[in-house]
Amino acid sequence: MIIIWSPLALERVEDIARYIAEDKPETAVKWVDGLFATVERLAEFPESGRIVPEVGSRRIREVLLGTYRVIYSVKEQIDILTVRRSSQLLRMPELGDNEI
């Protein structure tokens, strides 16, 4: 299955990596590599992530990487919708207009 990253998700990855790199550049690189490796596994196992509790739709799922959530939609393809810290509230507009 093909994986498509939203501009928002890529922007979030860049922002998070930049923040981590302020103190630990090598850790930032490892985090980004781990994030992309985790997401790539979804191509083979798209429903391996849990259903996002705030949404409750079988189509909207997430995988966790440390303290971060990668929220995605499963349809004909996998759309990576957003990436955020687990402690942050999920804002529904981040899921797109037609996702829920």
Kinemage of the C-alpha trace (Angstrom):
@kinemage 1
@onewidth
@group {chain A} dominant
@subgroup {mainchain}
@vectorlist {calphas} color= white
{ca met a 1} P 0.000 0.000 0.000
{ca ile a 2} L 1.284 3.471 -0.831
{ca ile a 3} L 2.008 6.005 1.931
{ca ile a 4} L 1.342 9.720 1.394
{ca trp a 5} L 2.552 12.337 3.878
{ca ser a 6} L 0.457 15.474 4.340
{ca pro a 7} L 2.282 18.812 4.305
{ca leu a 8} L 1.214 19.294 7.946
{ca ala a 9} L 2.729 15.963 9.026
{ca leu a 10} L 6.029 16.714 7.277
{ca glu a 11} L 6.104 20.184 8.812
{ca arg a 12} L 5.546 18.694 12.262
{ca val a 13} L 8.353 16.153 11.766
{ca glu a 14} L 10.702 18.959 10.748
{ca asp a 15} L 9.700 21.129 13.724
{ca ile a 16} L 10.093 18.279 16.210
{ca ala a 17} L 13.451 17.232 14.767
{ca arg a 18} L 14.685 20.812 14.879
{ca tyr a 19} L 13.627 21.094 18.527
{ca ile a 20} L 15.354 17.827 19.501
{ca ala a 21} L 18.482 18.855 17.575
{ca glu a 22} L 18.875 22.013 19.655
{ca asp a 23} L 20.282 19.841 22.453
{ca lys a 24} L 21.045 16.523 20.784
{ca pro a 25} L 21.572 16.585 16.994
{ca glu a 26} L 22.382 12.865 16.792
{ca thr a 27} L 19.230 11.998 18.719
{ca ala a 28} L 17.180 14.065 16.265
{ca val a 29} L 18.560 12.088 13.327
{ca lys a 30} L 17.834 8.782 15.085
{ca trp a 31} L 14.308 9.946 15.920
{ca val a 32} L 13.556 10.885 12.297
{ca asp a 33} L 15.022 7.595 11.025
{ca gly a 34} L 12.942 5.642 13.562
{ca leu a 35} L 9.808 7.573 12.684
{ca phe a 36} L 10.122 6.894 8.962
{ca ala a 37} L 10.970 3.221 9.582
{ca thr a 38} L 7.870 2.861 11.784
{ca val a 39} L 5.666 4.487 9.149
{ca glu a 40} L 7.128 2.392 6.324
{ca arg a 41} L 5.953 -0.781 8.094
{ca leu a 42} L 2.395 0.468 7.676
{ca ala a 43} L 2.628 -0.198 3.940
{ca glu a 44} L 2.528 -3.918 4.721
{ca phe a 45} L 0.419 -3.758 7.896
{ca pro a 46} L -1.858 -0.714 7.533
{ca glu a 47} L -4.226 -1.651 10.345
{ca ser a 48} L -1.471 -2.407 12.847
{ca gly a 49} L -1.910 0.962 14.535
{ca arg a 50} L -4.595 1.442 17.147
{ca ile a 51} L -7.818 3.332 16.501
{ca val a 52} L -7.441 6.941 17.653
{ca pro a 53} L -9.481 7.134 20.886
{ca glu a 54} L -10.645 10.720 20.313
{ca val a 55} L -12.076 9.823 16.906
{ca gly a 56} L -13.328 6.242 17.205
{ca ser a 57} L -13.246 5.581 13.451
{ca arg a 58} L -11.643 2.335 12.246
{ca arg a 59} L -10.134 4.318 9.384
{ca ile a 60} L -8.255 6.828 11.597
{ca arg a 61} L -5.364 5.099 13.368
{ca glu a 62} L -2.105 5.904 15.092
{ca val a 63} L 1.266 4.418 15.847
{ca leu a 64} L 3.328 5.581 18.785
{ca leu a 65} L 7.023 6.357 18.741
{ca gly a 66} L 8.203 7.246 22.200
{ca thr a 67} L 6.154 10.232 23.300
{ca tyr a 68} L 4.904 11.009 19.776
{ca arg a 69} L 1.804 9.952 17.870
{ca val a 70} L 1.714 9.438 14.111
{ca ile a 71} L -1.933 9.721 13.105
{ca tyr a 72} L -2.966 8.315 9.763
{ca ser a 73} L -5.956 7.355 7.642
{ca val a 74} L -6.375 4.005 5.881
{ca lys a 75} L -8.366 3.960 2.652
{ca glu a 76} L -7.023 2.980 -0.781
{ca gln a 77} L -3.731 4.386 0.487
{ca ile a 78} L -2.242 5.419 3.813
{ca asp a 79} L -2.379 9.149 4.452
{ca ile a 80} L -0.133 10.387 7.255
{ca leu a 81} L -2.239 13.210 8.668
{ca thr a 82} L -0.232 14.615 11.577
{ca val a 83} L 2.525 13.952 14.089
{ca arg a 84} L 2.322 15.290 17.626
{ca arg a 85} L 3.386 14.761 21.211
{ca ser a 86} L 1.129 12.371 23.066
{ca ser a 87} L 0.552 14.986 25.772
{ca gln a 88} L -0.961 17.481 23.290
{ca leu a 89} L -4.666 17.575 22.583
{ca leu a 90} L -5.578 16.405 19.107
{ca arg a 91} L -7.263 19.132 17.089
{ca met a 92} L -9.801 17.674 14.673
{ca pro a 93} L -8.909 20.090 11.810
{ca glu a 94} L -5.529 18.338 11.649
{ca leu a 95} L -7.332 15.268 10.361
{ca gly a 96} L -8.579 17.049 7.251
{ca asp a 97} L -12.078 17.905 6.159
{ca asn a 98} L -13.177 14.502 4.907
{ca glu a 99} L -11.272 12.139 7.176
{ca ile a 100} L -13.782 11.388 9.920
